[in-house]
């Protein structure tokens, strides 16, 4: 007969409530056959059945044949084993005999389960400081948390880890609390309450669904990044780009692109959970007739651009700040000039100069751009041109 799958709206560690729930289901003609993530019932004629959960004394898939025969002789039929923690038995007799009548003796059966729960509890305690450290590092200990999140997309993973730790810790803590309360009562000679009023709750399913959804999103994003990201040589890329070309800045007649290095003159595209698109463009040039002022070699300017189109506009200002911090960290032992440009068409604009290096940081709505130019020309003379490229690029 086909089994009917239903949610399990009571916690099996609430033993009395679970037994009451299964009894009420039998009165409606639903007879439990298996309990895992869901409860599986067989539909039949309504019949009142009584259920008992018995903790496992040792690791086993099902009770021994000798035990099964003895229990059946007492009127109890084995139903299933639940989560390597309980055996479930049922009887339809009205004048049934309880499986266990001595509370102290019964407490021995629960001691093994309590030790098992204690081990799980200790593991969950270890996860808590690890998760807290990761959160602190992600949001407070890192100098550039937004830049890291946008570039490397670890926000969903962090949220998933926090949720898993919270859900697992909450369930283990509550289950152990219930088990210890029951064990103390049995050890002091109090008889176990076999049936109790219960309320249906689906909170665990809500949390588990959130974990599954986040896990699926994480997998989809990681797979999509593998297939959507690309890298090309600038010479082979004929479309618009959100960046100034080096030839736009260097107007010398003998300027030429320096393509002698494999990792030069590239454009790459990526996307992530916080950024709809991330472009990185690098370009190197050379003017053979011109030397650097310190006579260190042939004049070889270069330009590097990072462009971010964010999914959330409020991250723009924070990302710009992180880009500035990251850039200044690279030049932390050098003197620099910092200037915030107020008369530009950008929502926010900053320039930084370090010797022959000029950096521009601009924000326009959800778009953020960082330009690093190494050369003698004035980068600020081309900001209107850069604005036009950024504003029209999608």
C-alpha positions as CSV (number, residue, x, y, z in Angstrom):
1,X,0.0,0.0,0.0
2,X,1.2,3.5,-0.9
3,X,2.4,5.5,2.1
4,X,1.2,9.1,2.7
5,X,3.9,11.6,3.5
6,X,3.2,14.3,6.0
7,X,5.1,16.9,8.0
8,X,6.1,15.8,11.5
9,X,4.7,18.7,13.6
10,X,5.9,17.5,17.0
11,X,9.5,16.9,18.2
12,X,10.3,13.3,18.8
13,X,12.2,14.3,21.9
14,X,8.9,15.5,23.3
15,X,8.1,11.8,23.8
16,X,4.7,12.1,25.5
17,X,3.6,14.6,22.9
18,X,4.8,12.5,20.0
19,X,3.0,9.4,21.4
20,X,-0.2,11.5,21.8
21,X,0.1,12.9,18.3
22,X,0.5,9.4,16.7
23,X,-2.4,8.1,18.7
24,X,-4.6,10.9,17.5
25,X,-3.6,10.2,13.9
26,X,-4.5,6.6,14.3
27,X,-8.0,7.7,15.4
28,X,-8.3,9.4,12.0
29,X,-7.1,6.3,10.1
30,X,-3.4,7.3,9.7
31,X,-1.0,4.7,11.0
32,X,2.7,5.6,11.2
33,X,5.1,3.4,9.3
34,X,8.3,5.5,9.1
35,X,9.7,8.7,10.5
36,X,12.6,10.7,9.1
37,X,12.6,14.2,7.7
38,X,8.9,13.5,7.1
39,X,6.4,11.1,8.7
40,X,5.0,8.3,6.5
41,X,1.5,7.0,7.2
42,X,-0.6,4.2,5.9
43,X,-4.3,5.0,5.4
44,X,-6.9,2.6,6.8
45,X,-10.0,2.4,8.9
46,X,-9.8,4.6,12.0
47,X,-8.6,2.6,15.0
48,X,-7.2,3.8,18.3
49,X,-3.6,2.6,18.7
50,X,-1.2,3.4,21.5
51,X,2.5,4.2,20.7
52,X,5.6,4.0,22.8
53,X,9.1,5.4,22.0
54,X,12.0,3.4,23.5
55,X,15.6,4.7,23.3
56,X,18.2,2.5,21.7
57,X,20.5,0.8,24.2
58,X,23.1,0.2,21.5
59,X,23.7,1.1,17.9
60,X,21.3,-1.1,15.9
61,X,19.0,-0.8,12.9
62,X,16.2,-2.7,14.5
63,X,15.6,-4.7,17.8
64,X,16.8,-8.3,18.1
65,X,14.5,-11.1,17.1
66,X,14.4,-12.2,20.7
67,X,13.3,-8.8,21.8
68,X,10.7,-8.5,19.1
69,X,9.2,-11.9,20.0
70,X,9.0,-10.9,23.7
71,X,7.4,-7.6,22.9
72,X,4.9,-9.1,20.5
73,X,3.9,-11.6,23.2
74,X,3.2,-8.6,25.4
75,X,1.0,-7.1,22.7
76,X,3.5,-4.6,21.3
77,X,4.4,-4.6,17.6
78,X,7.6,-3.0,16.3
79,X,7.0,-0.1,13.8
80,X,10.3,1.6,12.9
81,X,13.6,3.0,14.2
82,X,13.8,6.8,14.3
83,X,17.1,8.7,13.8
84,X,19.2,6.0,15.4
85,X,17.7,7.2,18.7
86,X,14.4,5.5,19.3
87,X,12.5,2.3,18.4
88,X,8.8,2.9,18.0
89,X,6.2,0.3,19.1
90,X,2.4,0.2,18.8
91,X,-0.5,-1.7,20.2
92,X,-4.2,-1.7,19.6
93,X,-5.0,-3.4,22.9
94,X,-7.0,-1.4,25.4
95,X,-5.7,-3.4,28.4
96,X,-2.1,-3.2,27.3
97,X,0.9,-3.7,29.7
98,X,3.5,-0.9,29.7
99,X,6.9,-1.8,28.3
100,X,8.6,-0.3,31.3
101,X,7.2,0.1,34.8
102,X,10.3,0.9,36.9
103,X,11.4,4.5,36.3
104,X,14.9,4.0,37.6
105,X,15.5,1.0,35.4
106,X,14.0,2.9,32.5
107,X,16.4,5.7,33.1
108,X,19.4,3.5,32.1
109,X,18.0,3.3,28.6
110,X,18.0,7.1,28.4
111,X,21.5,7.5,29.7
112,X,23.1,6.3,26.4
113,X,20.9,8.7,24.4
114,X,21.8,11.5,26.8
115,X,25.5,10.9,26.3
116,X,25.0,10.9,22.5
117,X,23.2,14.2,22.8
118,X,26.0,15.6,25.0
119,X,28.6,14.9,22.3
120,X,26.5,16.6,19.7
121,X,26.0,19.5,22.0
122,X,29.7,19.9,22.5
123,X,30.3,19.9,18.7
124,X,27.7,22.6,18.3
125,X,29.4,24.7,21.0
126,X,32.6,24.5,19.0
127,X,30.9,25.8,15.9
128,X,29.6,28.9,17.7
129,X,32.9,30.6,18.2
130,X,34.0,29.7,14.7
131,X,30.9,31.3,13.3
132,X,31.2,34.3,15.5
133,X,34.9,34.8,14.4
134,X,33.9,34.5,10.8
135,X,31.2,37.1,11.2
136,X,33.6,39.4,13.1
137,X,36.2,39.0,10.4
138,X,33.7,39.5,7.6
139,X,32.1,42.7,9.0
140,X,34.5,44.2,11.6
141,X,38.0,42.8,11.3
142,X,38.4,43.3,7.6
143,X,39.2,46.8,6.4
144,X,37.3,46.2,3.1
145,X,34.3,44.0,3.9
146,X,32.1,45.3,1.1
147,X,34.9,45.0,-1.5
148,X,35.5,41.4,-0.4
149,X,31.8,40.6,-0.5
150,X,31.3,42.1,-4.0
151,X,34.5,40.6,-5.4
152,X,34.4,37.2,-3.8
153,X,30.7,36.8,-3.0
154,X,30.9,35.1,0.4
155,X,27.8,36.7,1.8
156,X,25.4,33.8,1.0
157,X,28.0,31.3,2.4
158,X,28.4,33.3,5.6
159,X,24.6,33.6,6.0
160,X,24.2,29.8,5.3
161,X,26.8,28.9,7.9
162,X,25.2,31.2,10.5
163,X,21.8,29.7,9.8
164,X,23.1,26.1,10.0
165,X,24.9,26.8,13.3
166,X,21.8,28.5,14.7
167,X,19.3,25.8,13.6
168,X,21.6,22.9,14.6
169,X,22.5,24.5,18.0
170,X,18.9,25.4,18.8
171,X,17.6,21.9,18.0
172,X,20.4,20.1,19.9
173,X,20.1,22.4,22.9
174,X,16.3,22.0,23.1
175,X,16.4,18.3,22.6
176,X,19.1,17.8,25.3
177,X,17.2,20.0,27.7
178,X,14.0,17.9,27.2
179,X,16.1,14.6,27.6
180,X,17.9,15.8,30.7
181,X,14.6,16.8,32.3
182,X,13.1,13.4,31.6
183,X,16.2,11.6,32.8
184,X,16.2,13.4,36.1
185,X,12.6,12.6,36.7
186,X,13.2,8.9,36.0
187,X,16.3,8.8,38.2
188,X,14.3,10.2,41.1
189,X,11.6,7.5,40.7
190,X,9.0,9.6,39.0
191,X,7.0,7.7,36.4
192,X,7.3,8.9,32.8
193,X,4.3,10.8,31.5
194,X,3.2,8.8,28.4
195,X,0.7,11.2,26.9
196,X,0.5,15.0,26.9
197,X,-1.3,17.8,25.2
198,X,0.6,19.1,22.2
199,X,0.6,22.0,19.7
200,X,1.5,21.5,16.0
201,X,4.6,23.4,15.0
202,X,6.4,23.6,11.7
203,X,9.2,25.9,12.7
204,X,12.0,23.3,12.0
205,X,10.7,22.8,8.5
206,X,10.8,26.6,7.9
207,X,14.4,26.8,9.0
208,X,15.4,23.7,7.0
209,X,13.7,25.1,3.9
210,X,15.7,28.3,4.3
211,X,18.9,26.3,4.5
212,X,18.0,24.3,1.4
213,X,17.1,27.4,-0.5
214,X,20.4,29.2,0.5
215,X,22.4,26.0,-0.4
216,X,20.7,25.9,-3.9
217,X,21.3,29.6,-4.4
218,X,25.0,29.1,-3.5
219,X,25.4,26.2,-5.9
220,X,23.6,28.1,-8.7
221,X,25.7,31.2,-8.2
222,X,29.0,29.3,-8.1
223,X,28.0,27.3,-11.3
224,X,26.8,30.5,-13.1
225,X,30.1,32.3,-12.3
226,X,32.0,29.4,-13.8
227,X,30.0,29.7,-17.1
228,X,29.4,33.5,-17.3
229,X,32.8,34.8,-16.5
230,X,35.3,35.3,-19.3
231,X,38.6,36.9,-20.1
232,X,39.8,38.3,-23.5
233,X,42.6,40.2,-25.1
234,X,41.7,43.8,-25.7
235,X,42.7,43.5,-29.3
236,X,40.1,40.8,-29.8
237,X,37.4,42.7,-27.9
238,X,35.4,45.0,-30.2
239,X,32.5,46.1,-28.0
240,X,32.0,49.1,-25.7
241,X,33.7,49.0,-22.3
242,X,33.3,51.1,-19.1
243,X,36.9,52.4,-19.2
244,X,39.3,54.9,-20.8
245,X,41.7,53.5,-23.3
246,X,45.3,54.3,-22.8
247,X,45.4,55.8,-26.3
248,X,42.7,58.3,-25.1
249,X,45.2,59.7,-22.6
250,X,48.6,59.3,-24.2
251,X,48.4,61.5,-27.4
252,X,52.1,61.1,-28.4
253,X,52.4,60.2,-32.2
254,X,54.7,57.3,-31.5
255,X,52.6,55.8,-28.7
256,X,51.9,52.1,-29.2
257,X,50.4,49.2,-27.2
258,X,53.0,47.1,-25.4
259,X,51.9,43.5,-25.8
260,X,55.0,41.7,-25.0
261,X,53.6,40.2,-21.8
262,X,51.0,37.5,-21.8
263,X,49.0,39.0,-18.9
264,X,48.8,42.5,-20.3
265,X,46.1,44.3,-22.3
266,X,43.2,42.2,-21.0
267,X,39.5,42.6,-20.2
268,X,37.7,40.3,-17.9
269,X,34.0,40.0,-16.9
270,X,32.5,38.4,-13.8
271,X,29.3,38.6,-11.8
272,X,28.3,37.8,-8.3
273,X,25.6,37.9,-5.7
274,X,26.1,41.6,-5.0
275,X,27.3,42.8,-8.4
276,X,25.4,42.3,-11.7
277,X,28.7,42.8,-13.5
278,X,32.4,43.3,-12.6
279,X,34.8,44.4,-15.4
280,X,38.6,44.5,-15.0
281,X,40.6,46.1,-17.8
282,X,44.3,46.5,-17.9
283,X,46.4,48.1,-20.7
284,X,50.1,48.8,-21.2
285,X,51.8,51.1,-23.7
286,X,55.2,52.3,-24.6
287,X,56.8,55.4,-26.3
288,X,60.3,54.2,-27.3
289,X,61.6,57.8,-28.0
290,X,60.7,58.9,-24.4
291,X,62.3,58.1,-21.1
292,X,61.0,58.2,-17.5
293,X,62.2,61.4,-15.8
294,X,64.5,59.4,-13.4
295,X,66.0,57.7,-16.5
296,X,64.9,54.3,-15.1
297,X,63.9,53.1,-18.6
298,X,61.7,53.7,-21.6
299,X,58.5,55.5,-20.9
300,X,55.9,52.8,-20.5
301,X,52.6,54.1,-19.1
302,X,49.8,51.7,-18.1
303,X,46.2,52.0,-16.9
304,X,44.0,49.6,-15.0
305,X,40.2,50.0,-14.5
306,X,37.8,48.2,-12.2
307,X,34.1,48.7,-12.9
308,X,31.3,47.5,-10.7
309,X,27.6,47.5,-11.4
310,X,26.0,46.8,-8.0
311,X,22.6,45.1,-7.4
312,X,22.0,47.3,-4.4
313,X,22.6,51.1,-4.7
314,X,23.3,51.7,-1.0
315,X,26.5,49.6,-1.3
316,X,28.0,52.1,-3.8
317,X,29.3,54.6,-1.2
318,X,30.7,51.8,1.0
319,X,32.4,50.1,-2.0
320,X,34.0,53.3,-3.0
321,X,35.4,53.8,0.5
322,X,36.8,50.2,0.5
323,X,38.4,50.7,-2.9
324,X,40.2,53.8,-1.6
325,X,41.3,52.0,1.5
326,X,42.6,49.1,-0.5
327,X,44.5,51.3,-2.9
328,X,46.1,53.4,-0.2
329,X,47.2,50.3,1.6
330,X,49.3,49.4,-1.4
331,X,51.0,52.8,-1.1
332,X,51.0,53.0,2.7
333,X,54.7,53.9,2.9
334,X,54.5,56.7,0.3
335,X,53.3,60.3,0.5
336,X,50.1,61.1,-1.5
337,X,47.7,63.9,-2.2
338,X,44.0,63.3,-1.7
339,X,41.3,65.4,-3.3
340,X,37.5,65.1,-3.4
341,X,36.2,66.5,-6.6
342,X,32.9,68.5,-6.1
343,X,32.4,69.8,-9.6
344,X,31.9,66.6,-11.6
345,X,29.0,64.9,-13.0
346,X,29.6,61.8,-10.8
347,X,27.7,61.4,-7.6
348,X,31.0,61.1,-5.8
349,X,34.5,61.5,-7.1
350,X,37.9,61.3,-5.5
351,X,41.5,61.5,-6.9
352,X,44.7,60.4,-5.3
353,X,48.2,61.0,-6.6
354,X,51.3,59.0,-5.6
355,X,54.4,60.1,-7.6
356,X,53.6,59.2,-11.2
357,X,50.5,57.2,-10.3
358,X,47.0,58.9,-10.4
359,X,44.0,57.1,-9.1
360,X,40.3,58.1,-9.7
361,X,37.4,56.7,-7.7
362,X,33.9,57.5,-9.0
363,X,30.3,56.6,-8.1
364,X,27.3,57.0,-10.3
365,X,24.2,55.4,-8.8
366,X,24.8,51.7,-8.7
367,X,28.0,52.0,-10.8
368,X,31.4,52.4,-9.2
369,X,34.7,52.8,-11.1
370,X,38.3,52.8,-10.0
371,X,41.0,53.9,-12.5
372,X,44.7,53.5,-11.7
373,X,46.9,55.4,-14.3
374,X,50.7,55.3,-14.2
375,X,52.1,58.0,-16.4
376,X,52.7,61.7,-16.9
377,X,49.4,62.8,-18.4
378,X,46.7,64.4,-16.3
379,X,43.9,61.9,-15.7
380,X,41.4,64.5,-14.5
381,X,41.3,66.0,-18.0
382,X,39.5,62.9,-19.2
383,X,36.8,62.6,-16.5
384,X,34.0,63.9,-18.7
385,X,35.0,61.3,-21.3
386,X,35.0,58.6,-18.6
387,X,31.6,59.7,-17.3
388,X,30.1,59.4,-20.8
389,X,31.5,55.8,-21.0
390,X,30.2,54.8,-17.5
391,X,26.8,56.5,-17.8
392,X,25.9,54.8,-21.1
393,X,27.3,51.4,-20.3
394,X,24.9,48.7,-19.3
